[in-house]
Amino acid sequence: MTRSVPTAAEENAMRILREITGAPVTALDIAGANEGTVDARIDYGHGRIAVVEMTTLVRQDAKRIRDRLRRFGRSMPNPGQG
């Protein structure tokens, strides 16, 4: 999902990736990006790169409840989304 800026959860994940790898991490899935663009790129240096797709894990029953609420125009907080 392309947004103008990364979500708070994505920013946090990129910060952790920077700390773990010691490498620059760049958000890619932002305004103007093509459909299907990965969330971030890690530049290890010497031409080595990695790409990152961030996801949220939810229990199936929580997903089912969210889907039902959405049908009625309602929602509940999702701690994985910023």
N, C-alpha and C positions, 0 to 999 in steps of 0.2 A: 504494500500500500504506500503510495508516494505521498509524502507530506512536505511542507516547506522546511521543517526542521525535524530531527529525530525526537522520539518520545523520551520522557525522563528515564524510562526503563532501558531504552537503547543507549542513551548517553551514559548511563551507569555501566552497562555491559561493555561499551567501548572503553570507558575509563579502566575497568578491570582488565580488559585485554591489553591496554597500554602498559599497565603495571606488571602483568605477567610476562609479556613478550619483550618489553622495553623498546618496542617498535611503534612508529606512527600508525594510528588507526584513523581512517577517513570515512565519514558517512557518505554513502552513495545514493541511497534511496530517498532523495529529496526532490523538491520541485524541479521540474524539467527533465527528470530521469525517465528513461524508457520503461514501459510496463515489464515487470519481471526482473528489474534490477535488484541485485543483492543489497543487503543493508549496509555493509561496510567492507573496506579493504584494509589489510594489514600489509605494510611495506617493510619487509625484513632487511632490505638492502641487497646489494649485488644482484639486483634483478629478480629477487625472490619475493613473491607476493602470495597472499592467501585471501580468500573472500569469505565473508561471514553472513549467514542468514539467521537472524534472531527469531525465536519462537516463544510462545507462552504455553506452558503445560497446565492443563486443567483437568480436574476429575470429570468423568463422563456425566455424572449426575448434575454437576454444576453447569456444564455446557448445555445439558437438556433444559435445565431451569432457565438459563439465559435465553435460549432459543424460544421458549414459550413466552417469556416476558416480552421479548422483542416483537412477537406477533401482536401483542396488545399495546405496543408503543411504550413499553416500560423497559427499565434496565436495572442492573445491580452493579456495584463496583467490581472491577477486575483488577486485583493488585498487580498483575503483570503488565498492565497498560498505563502509560504515564500521561 
